[in-house]
């Protein structure tokens, strides 16, 4: 169970669905969909495991129940797990296509660079995490009709950036001894307002892809599945309900992926 918590299978499943959705948007056909989804799953697992290894200090304050800070999994075992999932990430990406192997490898490298060097740079670190989400859509496209995938990738990256800002507020006290985050730079009140405005803009930004060729059916779906739920939870940031909002945004991200199937 502790190993599963390190891998975070729900995140991997969401990444698999993102890759499959991007493949659908790019008309890349049904060739090797299992390899594509498994590649995305294990890439996400590698990113999650290594992130927890590098974050063990911060997590001892922010999330002491996680496997590494709680002592349920040793750091050596976590590194061994990272190597195993890395092997499967590279293997299934290779089995799908050279494009998937290249994009997936680059995404994992950028994530490692973020963990070891760039996480402590406010805003830049958050943008890098969103870039990796953007690359998940590119990964699924297989290099075909990439222009069809770009609007979806931007929407996914935007959603994840907002969630990263919420998590910055959520973890601001535990992060303080280790790194300076955007929550420390802007201050809690200012960042609350930034996130609130970003959430209010999201329903409008989500329908912009219709102008770039996505179907009207997608437009209606994204308003119902993303727009209304986002507006319903937006005010929670003003009341300091950061954990709730972070979980809500993960659900909204899943609903955005569902909407993209109608594009």
N, C-alpha and C positions, 0 to 999 in steps of 0.2 A: 504493500500500500504506500509506503514512504517513497519507493522508487517511482510509482505512478505520479505522486505529487510533484516529484522533480521534473518528470517528463511533461506534466500538465496535458493529458490526452485531449481534453476539450479544446484547448488552443490548437492542437495538432489537427483535430477533426475540422475545426473552422478553417484552418489554412488549407486543408485538402479540398474543402468545398469552394474556397476562393480560387484555387488552381483549376478546379473542374469548371467553375463558372467562367473564368477567363478563357479557357479552352472553348467553351460554348460561344462566347462572344466573338472569338477570333476564327470561328468556323474551322477549327483545326481537326474536326472529325472525332471519331470514337477510338482512334488508335491508341492502344496501351493506356487507357484511363486509370487502371489500377496502379501502374508504375508511376504515373503522374501524381496521384493522390498519396501514395505511400512515400514518394520522394518528398512531397510538401510536408507530410506528417513528420518524417524523421528530421528534416531540416529544422522545423519548428522545435522539435524535441531537443536537438543539439543546442539551439539558441537558448531555450529555456534552462537547460541543465547548466550550461556554462555561465549564464546570467546569475543563477543562484550561487554558483561557486565564487564568482567575483563579488557578489553582493552579501556574502555571509555576515560581514560586519554590520551593515545597515539593517539586515533582516533580523539580527539579534535584538534590535530595538523595535522595528516596525512590524515584523512578522516572526516572533520567536517560536511559533508552533511549526514553522516549516522544517523539512527534514534535516537540513544542515545545521542551522543554529540550535535546534532541539537535540542534536546528537544522535538522531535516529539513523542517519546515513553519514558515514565518514567522508572526508574530502577526497581521499584516495578512491573510494568506491564511486563517488560522483564523477571523478575524472575517467575512471574505467567505463562507466555508463556513457559518458560523453563520446568516448572513442568508438563504442559499439554503435551508437545511433549515428555518428558521423559516417561510419562505414556503410550503413544501410541508406543514409541520405545520398551519398555519392553513387552507390550501386543502383538504386532505383532511378535516380536522375539520369544516369548514364544509359540505363535500359530504355528510358523514354526517348531522349534526344540529346544531341550535343548542346543545343540551346539550353535545355533544362539543366544540364550539368554545369554549363558556364554560369548561368544566372544564379543557380542555387549555391554554387561554390563562392561566388562573389558576395552573395547575401550573408553567408556564414562568416566570411572573412571580415566584412564590414561590421557584423555584430561583435566579433571578437575584438576588433579595433575599438569599438564603442565601449565594450566592457573594461578593457585594460587602460585606455588612454583618454577617451573623449566624453565619458559619462559625466565627468565633473565640470564640463563647460555648459553653463546654462543656455537653454534654447537650442544650441547646436546639437547637444545630445538628444533632445526630444525630436528634432528634425531628422536625425539619423535613424532613429527607431521608426519614424513614419516612412522614411525612404525604404527600409527593409520591407514594410507592408506594401509599398508601391511595387517593389520588385517581386512580391508574391504573385501579383497579377501578371507581370511580365513573364514570370516563370511558367505560368499556366498557358500563356498564349502560344508557346512553341515557336515563337518568332514569326508567326503568320498574322497578318492583318493587325499589327500592333496598335495602329491608330484607333482601332475599335475598342481596345482595352484601356487606353490612356484615361478617358473620362472616369471609368470605373475605378482605376487605380488611384486617381486623384481624390475621388470620394472616399475610398478606403483609407488613404493616407491622412486625409483631413479628420475623419472620425477618430483614427488612432491618435493623432496629435492632440485632439481635445481630451481624449481619455488619459494620455500621458500627463497633460497639465493638471487634470483632476487628481491623478495619483501623486503628482508633485505636492499638491496641497495635503493629501492624505498622509504622506510620509515626511512632511517637512521637519518635524521635530527629530525623528530618528535619523534623518539624513544630515542634520546640522553638524555633528562632529566629524563627518566623513567627506562631505562635498557641499558645494554651494549650488543650489538648484534655482530654477526660475521662480519658485515660491519664495525663496529668500531674497532674490533680486527685486522682484516687483512688490513683494509684500502680500499678505493674505487677502486683504480687501481689494486691492487692485486686480489681482489674478482672478478672484471671484467674478469681478465685473467683466474681465476679458473672456472668461469661459462662458459666462451667461450670454454675452453678445454673440460668441461663436456658435453657441447652441441655437440661438434665435435665427442666425443666418443659415444654419444647416438645411432646413427644409427648402429654402430657395435655391441654394447651391446644388441640392440633390436632383433638382429637375432640369438643371442646365444641360446635362447630357442629351436631352431631347433635341436641343438645338444643333447637336452634332451627330444626329442620325439615330439615336435611340428611339424606340417606339413610344407612342402615346400611352400604350398599355403599361410600359415601364413607368412613365410619368405618374399615372394614377396609382400604381402599386407603391411607388416610393413615397408618395404623399401620405398614403394610408398606413404603410408599414414603418416608415422612418420619420416623416414629417410630424404627424400627430403625436406619436410616442415621445419624440424629442422635445416638443413644446410642453408636453405633460410633465416631464421630469426636469426641465431646465431650471425651474426656480429652486430645486433642491440644493444647488450649489450655493445659493445665497444664504441658506440656512445651515450650511456646514455639513450636509449629509453626503460626504465625499465617498464613503464606501458604497452607499446605495447607488449613487450616480455612476460610479465606476462599473458596477455590475450591470446597471441598466444600459450603459453604452455598449457593453459587450453583446447584450441581447439585441440592441438596435443594429449593431454591426452585422449580426447574423441575419436580421430582417432585411438589411440593405443588400446582402448577397442574394437572398431570395428574390428581391425585387429585380435584380440584374438579370435573372433568368428570363424576364419578359422583355428585355431590351432588344 
